[in-house]
Amino acid sequence: MNKSTTIFRQLIQNIGIPVFIALLLLFVLNYYLTKNLIDQSNKNKSQVVTDEVTHILEIEDVLLQSFENGMETHLRECSNRLVYDYFNNTSNIETANLDLILVQLNMNPNLEAIYIISGNGVIVNTTFKKDLNLNLFSFGEDHKQYLLKILQSNYFVNERFAIENATKSLKKYTYQATRDKKYIIELGAYSPDASTILKIIQSSLNDITKKHNNMGSVELFIAADHPFSLNNVKITDDESHIIKKVANRMRDTSYYTIDSIDRKIEYEYLFLQRKKTSLYKGSIIRIISDRSADGIMLRRELIKSIIIFGITIFAVILLIYRKTKGITKPVENLVNNINTITNDGDLSARAVVTGRNEVARLSMHFNEMLEKIELNYNELERRVQQRTAQINLQKEELQVQRDDLAQKNSSLEKAYLEIEKQQTHITDSIHYAKRLQVAVLPPERLLRDCFSEYFLLNKPKDIVSGDFYWIAQKDGLIFIAVADCTGHGVPGAFMSIIGNSMLNNAVKLRNAVKPAEVLNIVNQGVSDLLSQTDEKAKVKIKDGMDIALCVIDLDKMILEYAGAFNPLIILRKDKLIEIKGDNLPIGAFWGSAVKDFTNHTIELQKGDCIYLFSDGYLDQFGEKDERKFMIKRFRVLLQEIFELPMNEQKEILNDIFMQWKGKIIQIDDVTVLGVRI
């Protein structure tokens, strides 16, 4: 049952809540727009600083290049003399007095230095003792490959100014491999003018922060593998990790923010990728800014939005309440009147009409509706009384008819009980016939005694079956047969008992060993037994059986076969052998003379599968297309499964038969016997 509600509550739900959601979305949107504007302003300020730093470094490049051109000729001449004159033979290069050689080459000991670098990147001799035994390969894989490439060439390599590892000062370096390519001779030269420019650059970087509010410092970090600052700013392990991460990813920006109670400090790192020089290529610009003012601005904006939001919601609720008060009072009066009428059940009562508004008109229409309902109710009550009288009369008539029907049902019930009793007697007789048939026919254990692998699929159409299998042993021979007697049910069962008896008589009493001879004897016996003649028609009754009979000699691996209509199928790995039976039935038939059956002999191989079967499997109609299964489809099925164990073959044959039959009734008894040699 739905809960009752009020007009005020509905207006709050339909107007107040949408207004609340709209104001909330507007507040959130305003907050994020303000935050984005502040973030964009900070990004623009950082970009301006980056452009200023880049511009300063480009000016430095131009000035340094002018100094380098004047130093290259002197350093090239000194390098060639060291390679071709002093160290044409490098046997004493690691112990040579480089200080004396430096003076002989008219080099300035205070500004210039000689370095001897071994093939494994270690400085083994130098006039700059601070770098002795320094491993240059530790500066990174790129620098290592660069030195190895110089070692394999004989060219003079003129490098531009670089930051010296020990002093962090600008120094120009040249490289040239010895003639035996075992060492690299490196020359390094300071330039007072270059050092002056470097100090000016450092001062310019410090002045950038004074141009921008809330900016604490701007630092330039060089050599991402081992970062250092030109102002000797101490770098923590965490910050060194961040600088390496930014340099490896070559991203424009990466942010690392530290929050404190009083201030919010932002560390911003920008990757500097310059093409004109390798001095600062891959360097990182760090900008430290105080973002506390931004947070204060956002908090003020948040407080302002909350106040506006609260005032607006309060005003909307107050307005809705005042407007609904003039509507709810008349409606409340009408509801009270309606409840009174409903609880008392007095249709003659009427609602009170007050005023001239919509509620008053609604009360008038409600009273008119009650008048019509009262008239209709009285008319309906009159008709119900008339209909009740008619129903009572019909009940009396139905009771008379029910009594007559009860008498008839009693007679029918007695007849039904009699029929049911007779059916029970018939069913009991059929079950007794089943027990007789099972007792007369050979037990399945005889198959198990003769063959290690076999299966017997037997599916009677009724309780008893017209199909039967037969097996016997005599003088080392195994006799097996599958027969299909005329008809099914009880007639077929009696014929199967006759057939079993005739087969036993032919083999065990008359000593027949050939299958054709056995069938001839059985045929004669069944014909004599069923030779009752209609005295008026003078023709024989058409009763008998179809049969497939095999005699197997396992010692000689010989199989002999004879058949009446029913064929024999043998499957081996390389082929299928099928022998059809004679078109002669066992037993009496219309006006034909008795003929002898044909005897067939087959040589067996180990692993052969022998199949005997009645026509019940082949003649079964399928549910889908209402066609018979047929011998061709049966052959293909046996070829697909004959290599499987015999018990699995039985399951597959049964499953496929049930799937094929579906909901169609089984039309005949089904028997399939399979043995493996």
C-alpha positions in Angstrom: 0.0 0.0 0.0 1.4 3.4 -1.0 2.2 5.9 1.8 0.0 9.0 2.0 1.7 12.4 1.3 0.9 16.1 1.4 0.9 18.9 -1.1 3.7 20.7 0.7 5.8 17.5 0.7 5.1 17.0 -3.1 6.1 20.6 -3.8 9.3 20.2 -1.8 10.1 17.0 -3.8 9.1 18.5 -7.2 10.5 22.0 -6.8 12.8 22.2 -3.8 15.0 19.2 -4.6 15.6 20.2 -8.2 16.5 23.7 -7.0 18.8 22.2 -4.4 20.6 20.0 -7.0 20.9 22.9 -9.5 22.4 25.2 -6.8 24.7 22.4 -5.7 25.9 21.8 -9.3 26.4 25.5 -9.8 28.4 25.7 -6.6 30.7 22.8 -7.6 31.1 24.2 -11.1 32.0 27.6 -9.7 34.6 26.1 -7.3 36.3 24.1 -10.0 36.3 26.9 -12.5 38.0 29.1 -9.9 40.5 26.4 -9.1 41.2 25.8 -12.8 41.8 29.6 -13.3 44.3 29.7 -10.5 46.1 26.6 -11.8 46.2 28.0 -15.3 47.6 31.3 -14.0 50.3 29.4 -12.2 51.1 27.3 -15.3 51.4 30.5 -17.4 53.7 32.1 -14.8 55.9 28.9 -14.8 56.0 29.0 -18.6 57.1 32.7 -18.5 59.9 31.8 -16.1 60.9 28.9 -18.4 61.0 31.1 -21.4 63.1 33.7 -19.5 65.6 31.0 -18.3 65.8 29.6 -21.9 66.4 33.1 -23.3 69.2 33.7 -20.8 70.9 30.4 -21.6 70.7 31.1 -25.3 72.5 34.4 -24.8 75.1 32.5 -22.8 75.5 30.0 -25.7 76.3 32.8 -28.1 78.8 34.4 -25.8 80.6 31.1 -24.9 80.8 30.1 -28.6 82.8 33.3 -29.4 85.3 32.3 -26.6 85.5 28.7 -27.8 86.6 29.6 -31.3 89.7 31.5 -30.0 90.7 28.5 -27.8 90.2 25.7 -30.3 93.4 26.3 -32.4 95.7 26.4 -29.4 94.3 23.2 -27.9 94.3 21.4 -31.2 98.1 22.2 -31.7 98.9 21.0 -28.1 96.9 17.8 -28.5 98.6 16.9 -31.8 102.1 17.4 -30.3 101.1 15.2 -27.3 99.9 12.4 -29.6 102.6 12.4 -32.3 105.6 13.8 -30.4 105.5 13.1 -26.7 103.4 9.9 -26.6 104.0 8.4 -30.0 105.1 5.5 -27.8 102.7 5.1 -24.8 104.8 2.8 -22.6 105.6 5.5 -20.0 102.4 7.6 -20.5 101.0 6.8 -17.0 104.2 7.9 -15.2 105.2 10.8 -17.4 105.7 14.3 -15.8 102.7 16.0 -17.3 103.4 19.3 -15.3 106.8 19.6 -17.1 105.2 18.8 -20.5 102.5 21.4 -19.9 105.1 24.1 -19.4 107.0 22.9 -22.5 103.8 23.3 -24.6 103.5 26.9 -23.4 100.2 26.0 -21.6 99.0 28.0 -18.6 99.2 25.8 -15.5 96.5 27.9 -13.7 93.9 27.6 -16.5 94.8 24.5 -18.5 95.3 20.8 -17.6 96.2 17.5 -19.3 94.4 14.2 -18.6 95.4 10.7 -19.6 92.4 8.4 -19.8 92.9 4.6 -19.9 90.8 2.2 -22.1 88.5 1.4 -19.1 87.6 5.1 -18.6 89.9 5.9 -15.6 92.1 9.0 -15.4 95.5 7.4 -14.7 97.7 10.6 -15.0 96.8 14.3 -14.9 98.0 17.7 -13.9 94.6 18.3 -12.2 95.2 16.1 -9.2 91.6 16.3 -8.0 90.5 14.1 -10.9 93.2 11.5 -10.6 91.7 8.0 -10.6 88.3 9.4 -11.5 86.2 6.8 -13.5 84.6 8.7 -16.4 82.5 5.7 -17.3 80.5 6.2 -14.1 79.0 9.4 -15.6 76.5 7.3 -17.5 76.2 4.9 -20.4 76.0 7.7 -23.0 79.3 9.2 -21.8 80.9 5.8 -21.7 79.9 5.0 -25.3 81.1 8.5 -26.4 84.6 7.9 -25.0 84.8 4.4 -26.5 84.0 5.8 -29.9 86.8 8.4 -29.5 89.2 5.7 -28.5 88.6 3.8 -31.8 89.2 6.9 -34.0 92.3 9.1 -34.6 90.4 12.3 -34.9 90.7 15.4 -32.8 87.4 16.0 -31.0 86.7 19.6 -29.9 84.0 19.7 -27.2 82.2 22.8 -26.1 82.2 24.2 -22.6 81.0 21.8 -19.9 80.5 21.8 -16.2 83.6 20.4 -14.4 82.8 17.6 -12.0 85.1 18.7 -9.1 84.7 22.5 -9.2 81.3 22.9 -11.0 83.0 25.6 -13.1 82.8 26.0 -16.9 85.7 24.3 -18.7 86.4 23.5 -22.3 87.5 19.9 -23.1 89.2 18.3 -26.1 89.8 14.6 -26.8 92.2 12.6 -29.0 93.2 9.0 -29.0 96.8 7.9 -29.0 98.1 6.2 -32.1 98.0 2.7 -30.5 94.4 3.5 -29.4 95.1 2.5 -25.8 94.6 5.9 -24.2 92.7 9.1 -24.7 94.5 12.4 -24.2 92.1 15.0 -22.8 92.8 18.7 -22.5 90.8 21.0 -20.3 90.9 24.8 -20.2 89.2 27.4 -18.1 88.1 30.8 -19.4 87.9 33.7 -17.1 85.4 35.4 -19.4 83.3 32.3 -19.4 83.3 32.1 -15.6 82.2 35.7 -15.5 79.3 34.9 -17.9 78.4 32.0 -15.7 78.2 34.2 -12.6 76.0 36.7 -14.5 73.7 33.8 -15.5 73.5 32.7 -11.9 72.6 36.2 -10.8 70.0 36.5 -13.6 68.3 33.3 -12.4 68.2 34.7 -8.9 66.6 37.9 -10.2 63.8 36.1 -11.9 62.0 35.3 -8.6 61.9 39.0 -7.7 59.6 39.7 -10.8 56.9 37.3 -9.7 54.8 37.3 -6.5 54.8 34.1 -4.3 57.8 32.7 -6.2 60.5 31.6 -3.7 63.4 30.5 -6.0 64.4 29.3 -9.4 67.2 26.7 -9.7 68.8 25.0 -12.6 69.9 21.4 -12.0 72.5 19.9 -14.5 73.4 16.2 -15.2 70.3 14.2 -14.5 72.3 11.0 -13.6 74.2 12.9 -10.9 72.3 16.2 -10.6 73.9 19.3 -9.1 73.1 23.0 -8.8 75.2 25.9 -10.1 74.4 27.7 -6.8 75.6 24.6 -4.8 72.0 24.0 -3.5 71.9 20.8 -1.4 69.8 18.1 -3.1 68.0 15.4 -1.0 67.7 11.8 -2.1 63.9 12.2 -2.7 64.5 15.3 -4.9 67.3 13.6 -6.8 64.9 10.7 -7.6 62.3 13.2 -8.8 64.9 15.0 -11.0 66.0 11.7 -12.6 62.3 10.7 -13.2 61.5 13.9 -15.0 64.7 13.7 -17.1 64.1 10.1 -18.1 60.5 10.7 -19.0 61.4 14.0 -20.8 58.0 15.4 -19.6 57.4 19.1 -19.6 56.3 19.3 -16.0 56.2 17.2 -12.9 54.7 18.4 -9.5 55.8 17.5 -6.0 53.8 19.4 -3.3 54.6 19.8 0.4 51.8 20.8 2.7 52.4 22.4 6.1 50.0 23.8 8.7 50.6 27.4 7.8 51.8 27.3 4.2 51.4 25.3 1.0 54.7 25.1 -0.8 54.8 23.8 -4.4 57.9 22.4 -6.1 57.6 22.4 -9.9 60.1 20.7 -12.1 60.4 21.5 -15.8 62.4 19.6 -18.4 64.8 21.8 -20.4 65.4 20.4 -23.9 67.7 22.7 -25.9 69.2 21.9 -29.3 71.9 24.6 -29.7 74.3 23.3 -27.0 74.9 20.2 -24.9 75.9 22.3 -21.9 72.3 22.5 -20.4 70.6 19.9 -22.6 68.4 17.6 -20.4 68.7 20.0 -17.4 65.8 20.5 -15.0 64.4 23.9 -13.9 63.0 23.8 -10.3 60.5 26.6 -9.4 59.5 26.9 -5.7 56.3 28.8 -5.2 54.1 29.6 -2.1 50.5 28.6 -3.0 49.1 29.5 0.4 47.3 32.6 -1.0 45.6 30.3 -3.6 44.3 28.1 -0.9 43.0 31.1 1.1 41.2 32.4 -2.1 39.6 29.0 -2.7 38.4 28.7 0.9 36.8 32.2 0.8 35.1 31.3 -2.5 33.8 28.0 -0.8 32.4 29.9 2.2 30.7 32.5 0.0 29.1 29.8 -2.1 27.9 27.9 1.0 26.3 31.1 2.4 24.5 31.9 -0.9 23.4 28.3 -1.2 21.9 28.2 2.3 20.1 31.5 1.9 18.6 30.4 -1.4 17.4 27.1 -0.2 15.8 28.7 2.9 14.0 31.3 0.8 12.6 28.6 -1.6 11.3 26.5 1.3 9.7 29.5 2.9 8.0 30.6 -0.4 6.7 27.1 -1.0 5.2 26.8 2.5 3.4 30.2 2.3 1.9 29.3 -1.2 0.8 25.9 -0.2 -1.0 27.1 3.0 -3.8 28.7 1.0 -4.3 25.5 -1.0 -4.0 22.8 1.7 -6.7 24.2 4.0 -9.7 23.7 1.7 -8.3 20.4 0.5 -8.0 19.3 4.1 -11.7 20.1 4.7 -12.7 18.1 1.6 -10.6 15.1 2.7 -12.2 15.2 6.2 -15.7 15.2 4.7 -14.8 12.3 2.3 -13.3 10.2 5.2 -16.5 10.8 7.2 -18.7 9.5 4.4 -16.4 6.6 3.7 -16.2 5.4 7.4 -20.0 5.8 8.1 -21.0 4.3 4.7 -23.9 6.7 4.4 -24.3 7.5 0.6 -26.9 10.1 1.5 -24.3 12.3 3.2 -22.7 15.2 1.2 -19.5 17.2 1.4 -19.6 20.8 2.6 -19.1 23.4 -0.2 -17.2 26.5 0.9 -15.8 29.3 -1.3 -15.7 29.7 -5.1 -12.3 28.2 -5.9 -11.3 25.0 -7.6 -11.7 23.0 -4.3 -15.3 24.2 -4.0 -16.1 23.1 -7.5 -14.4 19.8 -6.8 -16.7 19.4 -3.7 -19.8 20.1 -5.9 -18.8 17.6 -8.5 -18.1 15.1 -5.7 -21.7 15.5 -4.3 -23.1 15.0 -7.8 -21.1 11.9 -8.1 -22.4 10.6 -4.8 -26.0 11.1 -6.0 -25.4 9.0 -9.1 -23.6 6.3 -7.1 -26.6 6.1 -4.7 -29.1 5.6 -7.5 -26.9 3.0 -9.2 -26.4 1.2 -5.8 -30.1 0.9 -5.2 -30.7 -0.4 -8.7 -27.9 -2.9 -8.3 -29.2 -4.1 -5.0 -32.6 -4.8 -6.6 -31.1 -6.8 -9.5 -28.9 -8.8 -7.1 -32.0 -9.9 -5.2 -33.6 -11.1 -8.4 -30.5 -12.9 -9.5 -30.2 -14.6 -6.1 -33.6 -16.0 -6.5 -32.8 -17.4 -9.9 -29.6 -18.9 -8.7 -31.3 -20.7 -5.8 -33.8 -22.3 -8.3 -30.9 -23.4 -10.6 -29.2 -25.0 -7.6 -32.2 -27.1 -6.9 -32.3 -28.3 -10.5 -28.6 -29.0 -10.5 -29.0 -31.1 -7.3 -31.5 -33.3 -9.1 -29.1 -33.7 -12.1 -26.2 -34.5 -9.7 -28.2 -37.3 -8.0 -28.9 -38.9 -11.5 -25.2 -38.5 -12.5 -24.0 -40.1 -9.2 -26.1 -43.3 -10.1 -24.6 -43.4 -13.6 -21.1 -42.9 -12.2 -21.6 -45.8 -9.8 -22.4 -48.1 -12.7 -19.4 -46.8 -14.7 -17.1 -47.2 -11.8 -18.1 -50.9 -11.4 -17.5 -51.4 -15.1 -14.1 -49.7 -14.9 -13.1 -51.8 -11.9 -14.0 -55.0 -13.9 -11.9 -53.8 -16.9 -9.0 -52.9 -14.7 -9.2 -56.3 -13.0 -9.1 -58.0 -16.4 -6.2 -55.8 -17.6 -4.3 -56.8 -14.4 -4.8 -60.4 -15.2 -3.6 -59.9 -18.8 -0.5 -57.9 -17.6 0.3 -60.6 -15.0 0.1 -63.2 -17.7 2.4 -61.3 -20.0 4.9 -60.8 -17.2 4.7 -64.6 -16.5 5.3 -65.2 -20.2 8.4 -62.9 -19.9 9.7 -65.0 -17.1 9.1 -68.2 -19.2 10.9 -66.7 -22.2 13.9 -65.6 -20.0 14.0 -69.1 -18.4 14.0 -70.9 -21.8 16.5 -68.6 -23.7 20.2 -69.0 -22.9 21.5 -66.8 -20.1 23.9 -63.9 -20.9 26.7 -65.6 -18.8 27.2 -68.0 -21.7 28.4 -65.0 -23.8 30.8 -64.0 -21.0 32.2 -67.6 -20.9 32.9 -67.6 -24.6 34.1 -64.1 -25.3 36.1 -61.7 -23.2 34.6 -58.7 -25.0 31.0 -58.6 -26.1 27.8 -56.6 -25.8 24.1 -57.4 -26.1 21.6 -54.6 -26.8 18.0 -55.9 -26.4 15.1 -53.4 -26.4 11.7 -55.2 -26.6 8.8 -53.2 -28.0 6.5 -54.7 -25.4 7.0 -56.5 -22.2 8.1 -59.7 -24.0 10.0 -59.8 -27.3 9.9 -61.5 -30.6 13.6 -61.1 -31.0 16.0 -63.5 -29.3 19.7 -64.4 -29.2 21.0 -67.9 -28.9 24.4 -69.3 -28.0 25.8 -72.9 -27.6 29.2 -74.7 -27.4 30.0 -78.1 -28.7 33.3 -79.8 -29.7 35.3 -76.6 -29.5 32.8 -74.7 -31.7 30.8 -71.6 -30.6 27.3 -71.2 -32.1 25.8 -67.7 -31.9 22.6 -66.4 -33.5 20.2 -63.5 -33.5 16.6 -64.1 -34.7 13.6 -62.0 -35.4 10.3 -63.9 -35.1 7.1 -63.0 -36.9 5.3 -60.3 -34.8 6.2 -59.1 -31.4 4.7 -59.3 -27.9 3.3 -62.6 -26.7 3.0 -64.2 -30.2 6.6 -63.3 -31.0 7.7 -64.5 -27.5 6.2 -68.0 -28.1 7.8 -68.1 -31.6 11.2 -67.3 -30.0 10.8 -70.2 -27.5 10.1 -72.5 -30.5 13.1 -71.1 -32.4 15.4 -71.6 -29.4 14.2 -75.2 -29.0 14.7 -76.0 -32.7 18.3 -74.6 -32.6 19.2 -76.7 -29.5 17.6 -79.7 -31.2 19.6 -79.2 -34.4 23.0 -78.8 -32.7 22.8 -80.9 -29.5 20.6 -83.8 -30.7 21.1 -84.0 -34.4 24.8 -82.9 -34.2 24.7 -80.3 -37.0 27.9 -78.3 -37.2 27.5 -76.2 -40.4 25.3 -73.1 -40.0 23.4 -73.8 -43.3 22.8 -77.4 -42.0 21.5 -76.0 -38.7 19.1 -73.6 -40.5 17.8 -76.3 -42.8 16.9 -78.5 -39.8 15.3 -75.6 -37.9 13.4 -74.5 -41.0 12.0 -78.0 -41.5 11.1 -78.3 -37.8 9.3 -75.0 -37.6 7.5 -75.7 -40.9 6.3 -79.0 -39.7 5.2 -77.6 -36.3 3.3 -74.7 -37.9 1.8 -76.7 -40.8 -1.8 -76.1 -39.8 -3.9 -75.7 -43.0 -7.0 -73.6 -43.5 -9.3 -76.3 -44.9 -11.1 -73.8 -47.1 -8.2 -71.8 -48.4 -5.8 -74.7 -48.7 -2.8 -72.4 -48.0 -0.2 -72.3 -45.3 -0.2 -69.8 -42.5 2.7 -67.3 -42.9 4.6 -67.7 -39.6 8.3 -68.0 -39.0 11.5 -66.0 -38.2 14.5 -64.2 -39.8 17.9 -65.3 -38.4 21.7 -64.8 -38.7 23.7 -67.8 -37.4 27.5 -68.1 -37.0 29.7 -71.0 -36.1 33.2 -69.9 -34.8 36.3 -72.0 -34.4 38.7 -69.9 -32.3 41.5 -72.4 -32.7 41.5 -72.3 -36.5 40.2 -68.7 -36.6 37.4 -69.7 -39.0 33.9 -68.4 -39.0 31.0 -70.0 -40.9 27.7 -68.2 -41.5 24.3 -68.8 -42.9 21.3 -66.5 -42.7 17.6 -66.1 -43.4 17.3 -62.5 -44.5 19.4 -61.2 -41.6 23.0 -60.3 -42.7 26.4 -60.6 -40.9 28.9 -57.6 -40.6 32.6 -58.1 -39.7 34.7 -55.0 -39.0 38.5 -54.9 -38.9 41.0 -52.0 -39.2 41.4 -52.2 -43.0 37.8 -53.1 -44.2 34.2 -53.9 -43.6 32.9 -57.4 -44.5 29.1 -57.8 -45.0 27.5 -61.1 -46.0 23.8 -61.0 -46.8 21.5 -63.8 -45.8 19.4 -65.9 -48.2 16.0 -64.5 -49.1 14.4 -67.5 -47.4 12.5 -67.3 -44.1 12.5 -69.9 -41.4 9.1 -71.6 -41.2 6.0 -71.9 -43.4 5.4 -69.4 -46.2 2.9 -68.8 -49.0 3.1 -71.5 -51.6 6.9 -71.8 -51.9 9.0 -74.9 -51.8 11.6 -75.4 -49.0 15.2 -74.7 -50.2 18.6 -75.2 -48.6 20.5 -72.3 -47.1 23.9 -71.1 -48.3 27.0 -71.7 -46.1 29.7 -69.0 -46.1 33.2 -69.3 -44.7 35.4 -66.4 -43.5 39.0 -66.4 -42.1 39.1 -64.3 -38.9 41.8 -62.0 -37.6 42.6 -61.0 -34.0 40.6 -57.9 -33.1 37.7 -58.5 -35.6 34.3 -57.3 -34.4 31.3 -59.5 -35.4 27.8 -58.0 -35.4 24.5 -59.9 -35.6 21.2 -57.9 -35.5 17.5 -57.9 -36.2 15.8 -55.3 -38.4 14.2 -53.4 -35.5 17.2 -50.9 -35.3 17.2 -50.3 -39.1 13.4 -50.0 -39.6 12.9 -47.4 -36.7 11.5 -44.1 -38.0 13.2 -40.9 -36.9 11.4 -38.0 -35.2 12.9 -35.2 -37.4 12.3 -36.4 -41.0 10.1 -39.5 -40.4 12.5 -41.8 -42.3 13.9 -45.2 -41.4 17.5 -45.5 -40.0 18.4 -47.9 -42.8 21.4 -50.3 -43.2 23.7 -47.7 -44.8 23.6 -45.4 -41.8 24.0 -48.4 -39.5 27.2 -49.5 -41.3 28.7 -46.0 -41.0 27.9 -45.9 -37.3 29.6 -49.3 -36.7 32.7 -48.2 -38.6 32.9 -45.1 -36.3 32.7 -47.0 -33.0 34.0 -50.6 -33.6 37.5 -49.8 -32.1 36.0 -48.6 -28.8 35.4 -51.1 -25.9 32.3 -53.2 -26.4 30.5 -51.8 -23.4 31.0 -48.2 -24.8 29.7 -49.4 -28.2 26.5 -50.6 -26.6 26.0 -47.2 -24.8 26.6 -45.3 -28.1 24.2 -47.5 -30.1 21.5 -47.1 -27.4 21.9 -43.3 -27.2 21.8 -42.8 -30.9 18.7 -45.0 -31.2 16.9 -43.0 -28.6 17.9 -39.7 -30.1 16.8 -40.9 -33.6 13.5 -42.2 -32.3 12.7 -39.1 -30.2 9.1 -39.0 -29.2 8.0 -41.5 -32.0 6.9 -44.9 -30.6 9.2 -47.9 -31.1 7.8 -49.9 -34.0 9.6 -53.3 -33.5 11.8 -55.2 -31.1 15.5 -54.3 -31.3 18.4 -56.7 -30.8 22.1 -56.1 -31.6 24.8 -58.6 -30.6 28.5 -57.7 -30.9 31.6 -59.8 -30.1 35.3 -59.1 -30.5 37.8 -61.9 -31.5 
